[in-house]
């Protein structure tokens, strides 16, 4: 799965080209399977980016400029998201 997504992302290949390359390696899948894996990967990536941006705000380098109460409120909001 990771190899198929990596080939599709890293090189300018179509889904059918990825299918052909994997077939040469002995992996029998269809281009629709590669598309499904790519869509799953994109959803996970979007979820990671959303969570990371919320947590990143908690570890902001300028947090010493916030009051303690404001810091606790921002932390609780970030962890809730």
Residue frames relative to the residue before (quaternion, step in Angstrom):
aa qw qx qy qz dx dy dz
X 1.0000 0.0000 0.0000 0.0000 0.00 0.00 0.00
X 0.6859 0.4804 -0.2903 0.4631 3.57 0.85 -0.97
X 0.6319 0.5330 -0.3311 0.4550 3.58 1.02 -0.78
X 0.6542 0.5164 -0.3166 0.4528 3.59 0.92 -0.86
X 0.6790 0.4706 -0.2927 0.4815 3.59 0.88 -0.90
X 0.6397 0.5276 -0.3302 0.4511 3.59 0.98 -0.80
X 0.6496 0.5085 -0.3216 0.4648 3.60 0.94 -0.84
X 0.6727 0.5070 -0.2966 0.4500 3.56 0.95 -0.90
X 0.7123 0.4456 -0.2542 0.4789 3.58 0.98 -0.85
X 0.7233 0.4909 -0.2585 0.4110 3.56 0.79 -1.05
X 0.7900 0.2337 -0.1069 0.5566 3.56 0.96 -0.85
X 0.5093 -0.6485 0.4577 0.3325 3.62 -1.08 0.57
X 0.2505 0.7795 -0.5215 0.2401 3.55 0.48 1.26
X 0.4304 -0.6485 0.5525 0.2983 3.51 -1.21 0.50
X 0.6694 -0.4844 0.3631 0.4307 3.57 -1.25 0.20
X 0.6517 0.5080 -0.3154 0.4666 3.58 1.04 -0.74
X 0.6142 0.5285 -0.3509 0.4693 3.62 1.09 -0.60
X 0.6312 0.5109 -0.3276 0.4829 3.58 1.02 -0.77
X 0.6191 0.5386 -0.3347 0.4634 3.57 1.01 -0.82
X 0.6726 0.4982 -0.2917 0.4629 3.61 0.91 -0.90
X 0.6549 0.5093 -0.3183 0.4588 3.61 0.94 -0.85
X 0.6725 0.4771 -0.3018 0.4786 3.57 0.96 -0.82
X 0.5968 0.5587 -0.3556 0.4531 3.59 1.10 -0.65
X 0.6433 0.5206 -0.3163 0.4638 3.59 1.03 -0.77
X 0.6830 0.4512 -0.2739 0.5049 3.58 1.19 -0.51
X 0.5899 -0.6070 0.3549 0.3970 3.57 1.27 0.05
X 0.5560 0.5749 -0.4010 0.4467 3.59 1.24 0.30
X 0.1636 -0.8150 0.5530 0.0567 3.57 -0.47 1.22
X 0.2603 0.7236 -0.6008 0.2182 3.56 -0.39 1.27
X 0.4453 -0.6677 0.5165 0.2983 3.55 -1.26 0.29
X 0.6327 -0.5292 0.3948 0.4046 3.55 -1.25 0.30
X 0.5921 0.5631 -0.3684 0.4434 3.60 1.16 -0.48
X 0.6046 0.5365 -0.3505 0.4731 3.58 1.12 -0.59
X 0.6358 0.5122 -0.3243 0.4779 3.57 0.99 -0.81
X 0.6344 0.5219 -0.3261 0.4677 3.59 1.00 -0.81
X 0.6451 0.5172 -0.3185 0.4635 3.61 0.94 -0.85
X 0.6583 0.5014 -0.3055 0.4710 3.59 0.95 -0.90
X 0.6380 0.5265 -0.3251 0.4583 3.58 0.98 -0.82
X 0.6622 0.4994 -0.3068 0.4669 3.59 0.93 -0.89
X 0.6339 0.5169 -0.3283 0.4724 3.59 1.03 -0.74
X 0.6428 0.5253 -0.3127 0.4616 3.56 1.00 -0.86
X 0.6567 0.5139 -0.3144 0.4537 3.59 0.93 -0.88
X 0.6422 0.5158 -0.3322 0.4595 3.61 0.98 -0.80
X 0.6529 0.4997 -0.3162 0.4733 3.60 0.97 -0.83
X 0.6444 0.5259 -0.3182 0.4549 3.56 1.01 -0.81
X 0.6465 0.5067 -0.3202 0.4720 3.58 1.00 -0.78
X 0.6435 0.5135 -0.3223 0.4672 3.58 0.99 -0.82
X 0.6441 0.5189 -0.3195 0.4624 3.59 0.96 -0.87
X 0.6662 0.5054 -0.3108 0.4518 3.59 0.88 -0.93
X 0.6528 0.5126 -0.3195 0.4572 3.60 0.97 -0.80
X 0.6758 0.4751 -0.2942 0.4806 3.58 0.91 -0.88
X 0.6577 0.5243 -0.3150 0.4397 3.57 0.91 -0.89
X 0.6592 0.5017 -0.3297 0.4528 3.60 0.92 -0.79
X 0.6413 0.5118 -0.3320 0.4655 3.60 1.03 -0.69
X 0.6943 0.4542 -0.2771 0.4847 3.57 0.91 -0.89
X 0.5952 0.5753 -0.3657 0.4255 3.59 1.05 -0.70
X 0.6222 0.5406 -0.3459 0.4482 3.58 1.01 -0.72
X 0.6216 0.5445 -0.3358 0.4521 3.58 1.11 -0.64
X 0.7592 0.3436 -0.1871 0.5201 3.58 1.02 -0.77
X 0.2157 0.7947 -0.5317 0.1981 3.55 1.11 0.65
X 0.5147 -0.6813 0.4304 0.2927 3.59 -0.90 0.91
X 0.6991 0.4601 -0.2777 0.4716 3.61 1.13 -0.44
X 0.3156 0.7888 -0.4902 0.1946 3.59 1.15 0.37
X 0.5584 0.6032 -0.4023 0.4030 3.61 1.16 -0.33
X 0.6136 0.5541 -0.3465 0.4431 3.60 1.26 -0.27
X 0.6246 0.5349 -0.3366 0.4588 3.60 1.27 -0.27
X 0.4973 -0.6025 0.5166 0.3506 3.53 -1.22 0.44
X 0.6614 -0.5201 0.3569 0.4058 3.56 -1.19 0.42
X 0.6641 0.5059 -0.3108 0.4543 3.58 0.91 -0.86
X 0.6523 0.5014 -0.3121 0.4751 3.59 0.97 -0.84
X 0.6287 0.5365 -0.3236 0.4607 3.59 1.02 -0.79
X 0.6741 0.4916 -0.2944 0.4660 3.59 0.90 -0.93
X 0.6349 0.5201 -0.3265 0.4688 3.59 1.04 -0.74
X 0.6684 0.4927 -0.2983 0.4707 3.59 0.90 -0.91
X 0.6437 0.5222 -0.3215 0.4579 3.59 1.00 -0.81
X 0.6638 0.5031 -0.3059 0.4611 3.57 0.91 -0.89
X 0.6436 0.5141 -0.3178 0.4696 3.59 1.02 -0.79
X 0.6699 0.5062 -0.2993 0.4533 3.59 0.91 -0.90
X 0.6907 0.4642 -0.2837 0.4765 3.57 0.91 -0.84
X 0.6156 0.5420 -0.3498 0.4527 3.61 1.10 -0.55
X 0.6441 0.5091 -0.3254 0.4692 3.59 1.07 -0.69
